[in-house]
């Protein structure tokens, strides 16, 4: 079973207890949502510990560019960019598949509940998991799923690389969403993180 994790002081783990009062909401009207996972329902909410701080992995502000260059707000024409509220609505309304496009080592450290890990370096070979069919060496995406992709944050190129690869193979831009904030923004807002699994 996946553990629910929250970032805490000095990058440790803070396990949320249900007995704490809920006064740090997601929005003024939404305190939490339930997301179905392979381990059962997981509640996405913000960490209630008002002394919580972002994990060290996501607190670093300066990384060598390239490869860690700031990504554009709109990664490609026709691919809508999501913020946290839009991503939470995507999950709540079960609009499609949330794809963690990071490499497995990052995914295993912690991920957004309800996401599946399809690393950006494998995404083209796994397009069948996204509703596409391969015939005569070419992908047909007539039945493509609605997907939202993310990686580590605005400086991470893994999900933009995955999006560009999918577009190149014929995946419809209108079926893709890009969560630019990624895990860095998710952690910064104290939102629920679970252990990744393979």
C-alpha positions in Angstrom: 0.0 0.0 0.0 1.3 3.5 -0.8 2.0 5.8 2.0 0.7 9.3 2.0 3.5 11.7 2.4 3.9 15.4 3.0 7.1 17.4 2.8 8.1 18.8 6.2 10.9 20.7 7.9 14.3 19.8 6.5 12.8 17.6 3.7 11.6 14.8 6.0 8.2 13.1 5.8 5.2 14.3 7.7 2.3 11.7 7.9 -1.0 13.5 8.1 -3.3 12.5 10.9 -7.1 12.7 10.3 -7.6 14.2 13.8 -6.1 17.5 12.7 -8.5 20.4 11.8 -8.8 21.2 8.1 -8.2 24.9 7.7 -5.6 24.9 4.9 -7.9 24.3 1.9 -7.0 23.9 -1.7 -9.4 26.7 -2.7 -11.9 28.6 -0.7 -14.6 26.0 -1.8 -12.5 22.8 -2.0 -10.8 21.3 1.1 -9.9 18.0 -0.6 -10.7 15.5 -3.3 -10.6 11.7 -3.4 -8.6 10.1 -6.2 -8.9 6.4 -7.1 -5.5 4.6 -7.2 -4.4 1.0 -7.5 -4.2 1.0 -3.7 -7.7 2.4 -3.2 -8.9 6.0 -2.7 -6.4 8.7 -1.7 -7.4 12.1 -0.4 -5.6 15.0 -2.0 -5.4 17.9 0.3 -2.9 20.5 1.6 -0.6 19.8 4.5 -2.3 21.2 7.6 1.1 21.8 9.4 1.5 25.5 9.1 5.2 25.2 9.8 5.7 22.8 6.9 8.5 23.6 4.5 9.3 22.4 1.0 11.6 19.3 0.6 15.2 19.9 -0.2 15.0 18.3 -3.6 12.5 21.0 -4.7 13.9 24.0 -2.7 17.0 24.3 -4.9 16.7 27.4 -7.1 19.7 27.2 -9.4 20.4 24.3 -11.7 22.7 24.2 -14.7 21.0 25.2 -17.9 21.2 23.2 -20.1 19.6 20.8 -19.3 17.6 22.4 -16.5 16.3 25.4 -18.4 13.1 27.3 -17.6 10.3 25.9 -19.7 7.8 28.1 -21.6 4.3 28.5 -20.2 2.9 27.0 -23.4 5.0 24.0 -24.4 3.5 23.6 -27.9 0.6 25.0 -29.9 -2.7 23.4 -28.9 -1.5 21.9 -25.6 -3.2 23.6 -22.8 -1.1 24.5 -19.7 -2.6 23.6 -16.3 -2.1 25.1 -12.9 -2.9 23.2 -9.7 -6.6 24.0 -9.6 -7.1 22.8 -13.2 -5.1 19.6 -12.4 -7.2 19.0 -9.3 -10.4 19.5 -11.4 -9.0 17.1 -14.0 -8.5 14.4 -11.3 -11.8 15.1 -9.5 -13.8 14.9 -12.7 -11.9 11.8 -13.9 -11.3 13.5 -17.3 -8.4 11.3 -18.3 -5.0 9.9 -17.3 -2.4 11.8 -15.3 1.1 10.9 -16.5 4.2 11.3 -14.4 6.7 11.7 -17.2 9.7 11.6 -14.9 12.3 8.8 -14.7 11.5 6.0 -12.3 14.0 7.1 -9.7 12.1 10.5 -9.3 8.7 8.8 -9.5 9.6 6.4 -6.7 10.6 9.3 -4.4 7.0 10.6 -4.5 4.3 11.3 -7.0 0.8 12.9 -7.3 -1.9 10.4 -6.3 -3.7 8.8 -9.2 -0.8 9.3 -11.7 0.9 6.6 -13.7 4.6 6.6 -14.4 5.5 6.6 -18.1 9.0 8.0 -18.3 9.6 10.5 -21.1 12.2 8.2 -22.6 9.6 5.4 -22.9 6.5 7.3 -23.8 6.5 6.7 -27.6 6.9 3.0 -27.2 4.0 2.9 -24.7 1.5 4.9 -26.6 -0.8 1.9 -26.6 -1.4 2.7 -22.9 -2.7 6.1 -24.0 -5.3 4.7 -26.4 -3.2 4.6 -29.6 -2.8 1.6 -31.9 0.3 0.7 -33.9 -0.4 -0.6 -37.4 2.3 -1.1 -40.1 4.9 0.7 -37.9 2.7 3.9 -37.5 0.6 5.1 -34.6 -3.1 5.7 -35.0 -4.4 7.9 -32.2 -8.1 8.1 -33.2 -9.0 6.8 -29.7 -6.4 8.7 -27.8 -7.1 9.3 -24.1 -7.2 12.8 -22.5 -3.9 13.1 -20.7 -2.1 15.5 -18.4 1.7 15.3 -18.2 4.0 16.7 -15.5 7.6 16.3 -14.3 9.7 18.1 -11.6 8.8 21.7 -12.2 9.2 24.7 -14.5 12.9 23.9 -14.9 12.3 20.3 -15.9 12.3 19.3 -19.6 11.0 15.7 -19.2 7.3 16.3 -19.7 7.8 18.9 -22.5 10.1 16.3 -24.2 7.4 13.7 -23.8 4.7 16.1 -25.2 6.9 16.9 -28.3 7.6 13.2 -28.9 3.8 12.4 -28.7 3.0 15.2 -31.1 5.6 14.0 -33.5 4.0 10.5 -33.5 0.5 11.9 -34.2 -1.0 12.2 -30.7 -3.6 15.0 -30.8 -2.5 18.3 -29.1 -6.1 18.8 -28.0 -5.9 15.6 -25.9 -2.8 16.7 -23.9 -2.5 19.0 -21.0 0.8 20.2 -19.5 1.1 20.8 -15.7 4.1 23.1 -15.8 4.4 23.5 -12.0 5.1 19.8 -11.6 6.3 18.3 -8.4 8.1 21.5 -7.3 4.8 23.5 -7.2 2.8 20.6 -5.9 5.3 20.3 -2.9 5.4 24.1 -2.5 1.6 24.1 -1.9 1.8 21.2 0.6 -0.4 19.0 -1.6 -0.6 15.2 -1.0 2.3 13.1 -2.3 2.3 9.3 -2.3 5.1 6.8 -2.8 5.6 5.9 -6.5 5.3 2.3 -7.6 6.5 0.3 -10.6 
